[in-house]
């Protein structure tokens, strides 16, 4: 694995909808098939922030969920980036 790209969950949902239109369900639902066909797999990363009060109890303050696209095949992943880069922009205005 050489690189990862982090995207928001809303960007992932938009991208996933587009991928399901372009590829069969077996490619988007099965990790090894996604890795074989598109050159990457999807990983969810959850980062929790806790707040501790005076009674030494921890309370969840916030939760940030990031989706990572982990690259396994440079050429396939580069093609994917060229084809779907408009879904990965940071402006949130995906097509």
KEMARTOR-596657 format. One line per field, with one value per atom (N, C-alpha, C, O): residue in three letters; chain; atom name; y, z, x. Coordinates in Angstrom, 1 decimal, m for minus. Example, Ala and Ser with C-alpha at 12.3 -4.5 7.8 and 13.67 -1.06 7.14 Angstrom:
! residues 2
rest = ALA;ALA;ALA;ALA;SER;SER;SER;SER
kette = A;A;A;A;A;A;A;A
atom = N;CA;C;O;N;CA;C;O
y = m5.7;m4.5;m3.3;m3.3;m2.2;m1.1;0.0;1.1
z = 7.8;7.8;7.8;8.5;7.1;7.1;7.9;8.0
x = 13.2;12.3;13.2;14.2;12.8;13.7;12.9;13.4
! end
This chain:
! residues 95
rest = UNK;UNK;UNK;UNK;UNK;UNK;UNK;UNK;UNK;UNK;UNK;UNK;UNK;UNK;UNK;UNK;UNK;UNK;UNK;UNK;UNK;UNK;UNK;UNK;UNK;UNK;UNK;UNK;UNK;UNK;UNK;UNK;UNK;UNK;UNK;UNK;UNK;UNK;UNK;UNK;UNK;UNK;UNK;UNK;UNK;UNK;UNK;UNK;UNK;UNK;UNK;UNK;UNK;UNK;UNK;UNK;UNK;UNK;UNK;UNK;UNK;UNK;UNK;UNK;UNK;UNK;UNK;UNK;UNK;UNK;UNK;UNK;UNK;UNK;UNK;UNK;UNK;UNK;UNK;UNK;UNK;UNK;UNK;UNK;UNK;UNK;UNK;UNK;UNK;UNK;UNK;UNK;UNK;UNK;UNK;UNK;UNK;UNK;UNK;UNK;UNK;UNK;UNK;UNK;UNK;UNK;UNK;UNK;UNK;UNK;UNK;UNK;UNK;UNK;UNK;UNK;UNK;UNK;UNK;UNK;UNK;UNK;UNK;UNK;UNK;UNK;UNK;UNK;UNK;UNK;UNK;UNK;UNK;UNK;UNK;UNK;UNK;UNK;UNK;UNK;UNK;UNK;UNK;UNK;UNK;UNK;UNK;UNK;UNK;UNK;UNK;UNK;UNK;UNK;UNK;UNK;UNK;UNK;UNK;UNK;UNK;UNK;UNK;UNK;UNK;UNK;UNK;UNK;UNK;UNK;UNK;UNK;UNK;UNK;UNK;UNK;UNK;UNK;UNK;UNK;UNK;UNK;UNK;UNK;UNK;UNK;UNK;UNK;UNK;UNK;UNK;UNK;UNK;UNK;UNK;UNK;UNK;UNK;UNK;UNK;UNK;UNK;UNK;UNK;UNK;UNK;UNK;UNK;UNK;UNK;UNK;UNK;UNK;UNK;UNK;UNK;UNK;UNK;UNK;UNK;UNK;UNK;UNK;UNK;UNK;UNK;UNK;UNK;UNK;UNK;UNK;UNK;UNK;UNK;UNK;UNK;UNK;UNK;UNK;UNK;UNK;UNK;UNK;UNK;UNK;UNK;UNK;UNK;UNK;UNK;UNK;UNK;UNK;UNK;UNK;UNK;UNK;UNK;UNK;UNK;UNK;UNK;UNK;UNK;UNK;UNK;UNK;UNK;UNK;UNK;UNK;UNK;UNK;UNK;UNK;UNK;UNK;UNK;UNK;UNK;UNK;UNK;UNK;UNK;UNK;UNK;UNK;UNK;UNK;UNK;UNK;UNK;UNK;UNK;UNK;UNK;UNK;UNK;UNK;UNK;UNK;UNK;UNK;UNK;UNK;UNK;UNK;UNK;UNK;UNK;UNK;UNK;UNK;UNK;UNK;UNK;UNK;UNK;UNK;UNK;UNK;UNK;UNK;UNK;UNK;UNK;UNK;UNK;UNK;UNK;UNK;UNK;UNK;UNK;UNK;UNK;UNK;UNK;UNK;UNK;UNK;UNK;UNK;UNK;UNK;UNK;UNK;UNK;UNK;UNK;UNK;UNK;UNK;UNK;UNK;UNK;UNK;UNK;UNK;UNK;UNK;UNK;UNK;UNK;UNK;UNK;UNK;UNK;UNK;UNK;UNK;UNK;UNK;UNK;UNK;UNK;UNK;UNK;UNK;UNK
kette = A;A;A;A;A;A;A;A;A;A;A;A;A;A;A;A;A;A;A;A;A;A;A;A;A;A;A;A;A;A;A;A;A;A;A;A;A;A;A;A;A;A;A;A;A;A;A;A;A;A;A;A;A;A;A;A;A;A;A;A;A;A;A;A;A;A;A;A;A;A;A;A;A;A;A;A;A;A;A;A;A;A;A;A;A;A;A;A;A;A;A;A;A;A;A;A;A;A;A;A;A;A;A;A;A;A;A;A;A;A;A;A;A;A;A;A;A;A;A;A;A;A;A;A;A;A;A;A;A;A;A;A;A;A;A;A;A;A;A;A;A;A;A;A;A;A;A;A;A;A;A;A;A;A;A;A;A;A;A;A;A;A;A;A;A;A;A;A;A;A;A;A;A;A;A;A;A;A;A;A;A;A;A;A;A;A;A;A;A;A;A;A;A;A;A;A;A;A;A;A;A;A;A;A;A;A;A;A;A;A;A;A;A;A;A;A;A;A;A;A;A;A;A;A;A;A;A;A;A;A;A;A;A;A;A;A;A;A;A;A;A;A;A;A;A;A;A;A;A;A;A;A;A;A;A;A;A;A;A;A;A;A;A;A;A;A;A;A;A;A;A;A;A;A;A;A;A;A;A;A;A;A;A;A;A;A;A;A;A;A;A;A;A;A;A;A;A;A;A;A;A;A;A;A;A;A;A;A;A;A;A;A;A;A;A;A;A;A;A;A;A;A;A;A;A;A;A;A;A;A;A;A;A;A;A;A;A;A;A;A;A;A;A;A;A;A;A;A;A;A;A;A;A;A;A;A;A;A;A;A;A;A;A;A;A;A;A;A;A;A;A;A;A;A;A;A;A;A;A;A
atom = N;CA;C;O;N;CA;C;O;N;CA;C;O;N;CA;C;O;N;CA;C;O;N;CA;C;O;N;CA;C;O;N;CA;C;O;N;CA;C;O;N;CA;C;O;N;CA;C;O;N;CA;C;O;N;CA;C;O;N;CA;C;O;N;CA;C;O;N;CA;C;O;N;CA;C;O;N;CA;C;O;N;CA;C;O;N;CA;C;O;N;CA;C;O;N;CA;C;O;N;CA;C;O;N;CA;C;O;N;CA;C;O;N;CA;C;O;N;CA;C;O;N;CA;C;O;N;CA;C;O;N;CA;C;O;N;CA;C;O;N;CA;C;O;N;CA;C;O;N;CA;C;O;N;CA;C;O;N;CA;C;O;N;CA;C;O;N;CA;C;O;N;CA;C;O;N;CA;C;O;N;CA;C;O;N;CA;C;O;N;CA;C;O;N;CA;C;O;N;CA;C;O;N;CA;C;O;N;CA;C;O;N;CA;C;O;N;CA;C;O;N;CA;C;O;N;CA;C;O;N;CA;C;O;N;CA;C;O;N;CA;C;O;N;CA;C;O;N;CA;C;O;N;CA;C;O;N;CA;C;O;N;CA;C;O;N;CA;C;O;N;CA;C;O;N;CA;C;O;N;CA;C;O;N;CA;C;O;N;CA;C;O;N;CA;C;O;N;CA;C;O;N;CA;C;O;N;CA;C;O;N;CA;C;O;N;CA;C;O;N;CA;C;O;N;CA;C;O;N;CA;C;O;N;CA;C;O;N;CA;C;O;N;CA;C;O;N;CA;C;O;N;CA;C;O;N;CA;C;O;N;CA;C;O;N;CA;C;O;N;CA;C;O;N;CA;C;O;N;CA;C;O;N;CA;C;O;N;CA;C;O;N;CA;C;O;N;CA;C;O;N;CA;C;O;N;CA;C;O;N;CA;C;O;N;CA;C;O;N;CA;C;O;N;CA;C;O
y = m1.2;0.0;1.2;1.4;2.1;3.2;4.5;5.4;4.7;6.0;5.8;4.9;6.8;6.8;8.2;9.2;8.3;9.5;9.6;8.6;10.6;10.7;11.6;12.7;11.1;11.9;11.9;11.0;12.8;12.8;11.7;11.1;11.4;10.4;10.8;10.0;12.1;12.5;12.4;12.0;12.7;12.5;11.0;10.7;10.2;8.7;8.2;7.4;8.7;8.3;8.7;7.9;9.9;10.3;9.5;9.1;9.3;8.5;7.0;6.4;6.5;5.1;4.9;3.9;5.9;5.8;5.8;5.1;6.6;6.7;5.4;4.9;4.8;3.6;2.4;1.6;2.4;1.4;1.5;0.5;2.7;2.8;2.3;1.7;2.5;2.2;0.8;0.2;0.1;m1.2;m2.2;m1.7;m3.5;m4.4;m4.4;m4.0;m4.9;m4.9;m5.7;m5.4;m6.8;m7.6;m6.8;m7.0;m5.8;m4.9;m4.0;m3.8;m3.4;m2.4;m3.0;m2.3;m4.2;m4.8;m5.7;m6.0;m6.3;m7.2;m6.6;m6.1;m6.5;m5.8;m6.3;m5.5;m7.6;m8.1;m7.8;m7.6;m7.8;m7.5;m6.1;m5.7;m5.2;m3.8;m3.5;m2.7;m4.2;m4.0;m4.5;m3.9;m5.6;m6.2;m5.3;m5.1;m4.8;m4.1;m2.6;m2.1;m1.9;m0.5;m0.1;1.0;m1.1;m0.8;m0.2;0.2;m0.2;0.4;m0.3;m1.0;m0.2;m0.6;0.6;1.6;0.5;1.6;1.2;0.1;2.2;1.9;3.1;4.3;2.8;3.8;4.1;3.1;5.3;5.7;6.6;7.6;6.2;6.9;7.5;6.8;8.8;9.5;10.1;11.1;9.6;10.1;11.1;10.9;12.1;13.1;13.0;13.1;12.8;12.7;13.9;14.5;14.1;15.1;14.5;13.6;14.8;14.1;15.1;16.2;14.7;15.6;15.3;14.5;16.0;15.9;14.5;14.2;13.8;12.5;11.4;10.2;11.8;10.9;10.0;8.8;10.5;9.7;10.4;11.6;9.6;10.1;10.2;9.3;11.3;11.5;11.8;12.6;11.3;11.5;13.0;13.4;13.7;15.1;15.3;16.0;14.6;14.6;13.4;12.7;13.2;12.0;12.5;13.1;12.2;12.5;11.2;10.4;11.0;9.8;10.2;11.1;9.6;9.8;8.5;7.5;8.5;7.4;7.5;8.5;6.4;6.4;5.4;4.3;5.9;5.0;4.6;5.4;3.3;2.8;2.2;1.2;2.8;2.4;1.1;1.0;0.1;m1.1;m1.3;m2.0;m0.6;m0.7;0.7;1.3;1.2;2.6;3.0;4.0;2.1;2.5;2.5;3.3;1.5;1.4;2.6;3.1;2.9;4.0;5.3;6.2;5.5;6.7;6.9;8.0;5.8;5.9;6.2;7.0;5.6;5.9;7.4;8.1;8.0;9.4;10.3;11.3;9.9;10.7;10.7;11.7;9.5;9.4;10.0;10.6;9.9;10.3;11.4;11.6;12.2;13.3;14.3;15.0;14.6;15.6;15.1;16.0;13.9;13.4;13.5;13.4;13.8;13.8;15.2;15.4;16.2;17.6;18.0;17.4;19.0;19.4;20.5;20.9;20.9;21.9;21.4;22.1;20.0;19.4;19.6;19.2;20.1;20.2;19.1;19.3;17.9;16.7;16.6;17.0;16.0;15.8;14.5;14.2
z = 0.0;0.0;0.0;0.9;m1.0;m1.1;m0.6;m0.1;m0.8;m0.3;0.0;m0.5;0.7;1.1;0.8;1.0;0.5;0.3;1.3;1.3;2.1;3.0;2.4;1.9;2.6;2.1;3.2;4.1;3.1;4.1;3.8;2.7;4.7;4.5;3.4;2.6;3.3;2.3;0.9;m0.1;0.8;m0.5;m0.8;m2.0;0.2;m0.1;m0.6;m1.5;0.0;m0.4;m1.8;m2.6;m2.2;m3.6;m4.5;m5.6;m4.2;m5.0;m5.1;m6.2;m4.0;m4.0;m4.9;m5.6;m4.9;m5.8;m7.2;m8.0;m7.5;m8.9;m9.3;m10.4;m8.4;m8.6;m8.9;m9.7;m8.1;m8.3;m9.6;m10.1;m10.2;m11.6;m12.6;m13.6;m12.4;m13.4;m13.3;m14.3;m12.1;m11.9;m11.4;m10.8;m11.6;m11.0;m9.5;m8.9;m8.8;m7.4;m6.8;m5.7;m7.5;m6.9;m6.7;m5.8;m7.6;m7.5;m6.3;m5.6;m6.1;m5.0;m3.7;m2.7;m3.6;m2.3;m1.8;m0.6;m2.6;m2.2;m2.2;m3.3;m1.0;m0.9;m1.9;m2.6;m2.0;m2.8;m4.3;m5.1;m4.6;m6.0;m6.3;m7.4;m5.4;m5.6;m5.7;m6.5;m4.9;m5.0;m6.3;m6.9;m6.8;m8.1;m9.3;m10.2;m9.3;m10.4;m10.4;m11.4;m9.2;m9.2;m8.5;m8.7;m7.9;m7.4;m6.0;m5.5;m5.3;m3.9;m3.1;m3.7;m1.8;m0.9;m0.1;0.1;0.5;1.4;2.8;3.2;3.6;5.1;5.8;5.5;6.9;7.7;8.9;9.6;9.2;10.4;11.3;10.8;12.5;13.5;14.5;15.2;14.7;15.7;16.7;16.4;18.0;19.0;19.9;20.2;20.4;21.3;22.6;22.6;23.7;25.0;25.9;25.8;26.7;27.7;29.1;29.3;30.0;31.3;32.3;32.4;33.1;34.2;35.5;35.6;36.6;37.9;38.5;39.4;38.1;38.7;38.0;38.1;37.1;36.3;35.4;35.2;34.9;33.9;32.6;32.5;31.6;30.2;29.5;29.5;28.8;28.0;26.5;26.3;25.6;24.2;23.9;24.0;23.4;23.1;21.6;21.3;20.8;19.4;18.7;19.2;17.5;16.7;15.2;14.6;14.7;13.3;12.5;12.9;11.5;10.7;9.3;8.6;8.9;7.7;6.9;7.5;5.6;4.8;4.1;3.5;4.1;3.4;2.2;2.3;1.1;m0.1;m0.1;m0.4;0.3;0.4;m1.0;m1.4;m1.6;m2.9;m2.8;m1.9;m3.7;m3.8;m5.2;m5.3;m6.2;m7.5;m8.1;m8.4;m8.3;m8.7;m10.0;m10.1;m11.0;m12.3;m12.3;m12.9;m11.7;m11.6;m10.7;m11.1;m9.7;m8.8;m9.5;m9.3;m10.3;m11.1;m12.1;m12.2;m12.7;m13.7;m12.9;m13.4;m11.7;m10.9;m10.6;m10.7;m10.2;m9.8;m11.0;m10.8;m12.2;m13.4;m13.7;m14.1;m13.5;m13.9;m12.9;m13.3;m11.6;m10.5;m9.7;m8.5;m10.1;m9.3;m8.9;m7.9;m9.7;m9.4;m8.2;m7.5;m7.8;m6.6;m5.4;m4.3;m5.6;m4.4;m4.1;m3.2;m4.7;m4.4;m3.0;m2.5;m2.5;m1.1;m1.1;0.0;m2.2;m2.2;m1.8;m1.5;m1.9;m1.6;m2.7;m2.5;m3.8;m4.9;m5.9;m7.0;m5.5;m6.4;m7.4;m7.1;m8.5;m9.5;m9.3;m10.0
x = 0.9;0.0;0.9;1.7;0.7;1.6;1.0;1.7;m0.3;m0.9;m2.4;m3.0;m2.9;m4.3;m4.8;m4.1;m6.1;m6.8;m8.0;m8.8;m8.0;m9.1;m10.2;m10.0;m11.5;m12.6;m13.7;m13.7;m14.7;m15.8;m16.8;m16.7;m17.6;m18.6;m19.6;m20.1;m19.9;m20.9;m20.2;m20.9;m18.9;m18.2;m18.2;m18.4;m18.0;m18.0;m19.4;m19.4;m20.4;m21.8;m22.1;m22.6;m21.7;m21.9;m21.0;m21.5;m19.8;m18.9;m19.3;m19.3;m19.8;m20.3;m21.5;m21.6;m22.4;m23.6;m23.1;m23.7;m22.1;m21.6;m21.0;m21.1;m20.1;m19.5;m20.4;m20.2;m21.5;m22.6;m23.3;m23.8;m23.3;m23.9;m22.9;m23.3;m21.6;m20.6;m20.0;m19.6;m20.1;m19.6;m20.7;m21.6;m20.5;m21.4;m21.3;m20.3;m22.4;m22.4;m21.3;m20.8;m20.8;m19.8;m18.5;m17.7;m18.2;m17.0;m17.1;m16.2;m18.3;m18.4;m18.7;m18.5;m19.1;m19.5;m18.4;m18.4;m17.5;m16.5;m15.2;m14.7;m14.5;m13.2;m12.1;m11.5;m11.9;m10.9;m11.1;m10.2;m12.4;m12.8;m12.6;m12.1;m12.9;m12.7;m11.2;m10.7;m10.4;m8.9;m8.4;m7.5;m8.9;m8.5;m8.9;m8.1;m10.1;m10.6;m10.2;m9.8;m10.4;m10.2;m8.8;m8.4;m8.1;m6.8;m6.8;m5.8;m8.0;m8.0;m9.1;m10.0;m9.1;m10.2;m10.6;m9.8;m11.7;m12.3;m12.1;m12.4;m11.7;m11.5;m12.2;m12.0;m13.0;m13.6;m12.7;m12.3;m12.4;m11.6;m12.5;m13.0;m12.6;m13.4;m12.5;m11.7;m12.6;m11.7;m12.7;m13.4;m12.6;m13.4;m12.7;m11.5;m13.3;m12.8;m13.6;m14.8;m12.9;m13.6;m13.4;m12.4;m14.4;m14.4;m14.5;m15.3;m13.5;m13.5;m14.0;m13.5;m15.0;m15.5;m14.8;m13.9;m15.2;m14.5;m14.7;m13.9;m15.7;m15.9;m15.1;m15.4;m14.2;m13.3;m14.2;m13.8;m15.2;m16.0;m15.8;m15.8;m15.6;m15.4;m16.7;m17.5;m16.9;m18.0;m17.6;m16.6;m18.3;m18.0;m18.3;m19.4;m17.3;m17.4;m17.7;m18.7;m17.0;m17.3;m16.7;m15.9;m17.2;m16.8;m16.6;m17.5;m15.5;m15.2;m15.0;m14.1;m15.7;m15.6;m15.0;m15.6;m14.0;m13.3;m13.2;m12.9;m13.5;m13.3;m12.0;m11.6;m11.2;m9.9;m10.0;m10.5;m9.4;m9.3;m7.8;m6.9;m7.5;m6.2;m5.8;m6.4;m4.7;m4.3;m3.4;m2.5;m3.6;m2.8;m2.2;m1.2;m2.7;m2.2;m2.2;m3.2;m0.9;m0.7;m1.4;m2.1;m1.3;m1.8;m3.4;m4.0;m4.0;m5.4;m6.0;m7.0;m5.3;m5.7;m5.6;m6.4;m4.5;m4.3;m5.5;m6.0;m5.8;m7.0;m8.3;m9.0;m8.5;m9.6;m9.6;m10.7;m8.5;m8.4;m8.7;m9.4;m8.2;m8.5;m10.0;m10.6;m10.6;m12.0;m13.0;m14.0;m12.7;m13.6;m13.1;m13.6;m12.1;m11.5;m12.6;m12.4;m13.6;m14.6;m15.4;m16.0;m15.4;m16.2;m15.3;m15.8;m14.0;m13.1;m12.7;m11.8;m13.2;m12.8;m13.3;m14.2;m12.7;m13.0;m14.1;m14.5;m14.6;m15.7;m17.0;m17.9;m17.2;m18.5;m19.5;m20.7;m19.2;m20.1;m19.9;m19.4;m20.3;m20.1;m21.2;m22.3;m20.9;m22.0;m22.7;m23.6
! end
